[in-house]
Amino acid sequence: MQVNVNWVNGITIELGKDIIYFDPSRKNKTNDPIFISHAHSDHLGGLGSTGKCHVTRGTLDILSQKNDKRINDFKKIKYGNGLKINDIEVKAHNAGHMLGSAQYEINGPETNITYTGDINYRDMLTTKAAKPLSSDILIIEATFGNSQYVFPNLMETCMRLISWTIEEIRRKKIPVFKVYSAGKAQEVIKILNNFTTLPVVTHPKVTRVCKAYVNNGINLMYVDSTNEEGKELLRGRECVFITPSYNEIPDFKKYSLAAATGWALRYRLKNVNAAFPLSSHADFNQLVDYIKASKPKQVFTIYGFKVFFANYISKKLGIKARALTSKN
Ligand SMILES: [Zn+2]
């Protein structure tokens, strides 16, 4: 059976006569099935396509809480359960990146393909590490596929984050974390819940995603900023505020701002007082470990340092590799 992997507004895998789309960046007008890896907006462009959209329960819960109108025609898939498409079977597995995140195993009659989506290969406080899938062809994310990105131990980052938070409270400031409302916000809340007794106040956009996490058994303690209790806490100042990264904070004297992202490892981030290298992605070493465990014959890299990483895989690991771009 002929196998083709391409980038056509997202990942397309052709196995014989069948075409399957993964994380398309825009709506598709064909009836071909679509699989969404997780609820971050850069992976959701294909929602509302003509073909059936497949998502995990966690992803669906987040989209429902966010009132995303594009989820009217979808099929829920469970981790570990196979879905048959003619001679092909597609299986979702935990990707460790956020609630509901999936890596996909695509089993054709002769070829086995893995698409990792955004992946994290270590345990966090709100997610379990992804397990590597063995594959003939591996399509792997390369957001941090550069040897300059090796993250410190998670506990070390947690302790730095907590120390900074307590110090800002002592200085009569409200520590504010400007982070992705889905995934990173919940991880920061969990760190604060586990290591401090400080109340955590959340922007409504963060609150909605927190509800999906709680519905899926991940216990988080937070108060919405639009509640009377939330407003009172913000007036009293002895609390932490979690808000989307794009949200403007008007009163700089009252607040002290922080970011939490893997990019903090190499870049001095603008408009924040502190930045912590807390990432929900695999770092360079984890990506290399994944490839070694997966033992593919061919690798396609996507996102971030995809060209650098493909070169590394070819030269250092001796595996055929190339960056997946629309020119391929
Ligand atoms: Zn993501």
Residues whose N, C-alpha, C, O or C-beta is under 5 A from the ligand:
A	BS01	ZN	H40 D118
